[in-house]
Amino acid sequence: MVEHQKFERRLTLVAERVGGLAKMAKEIGVHPNTLYRVKHAGGYPSAEVLIAIAEKHHVDLNWLLGVSDEEMG
């Protein structure tokens, strides 16, 4: 579960850069509850949401998921 802990931290980090989870959700076109559930209940969002976060915020998808330590792809 190390990767999931990294994912949660990195999701929070990216969200803080843009003003929070609610603002991030709006920017990528999903309901804020989508990201709050992931953050507080565990699990991962859909592939489409993960890709949208990575593309919109210019981070590597593998970094976001906690698989890589390289933030930029």
C-alpha positions, 0 to 999 in steps of 0.5 A: 500500500506504499504506492497508495499512500504516495498517491494520496500525498501527491494528489493533495500536493497537486490540489494544494497548488491549485487551491484545493480538491474542489477547485481541481475537480472543477478544472477537470470537470468532475464533481468534487465528491469524486476526489474527496471520496478518493482522498478520504475513503481510499481507492483510486479515481477512474483512469479518465480522471487520473489522466485528466489530473496528470495532463491538466497539471503537467505531472507524470501519471506514474509519479501521481500514482506513486510508481515513479519519483519523477514528477515531470514525464 
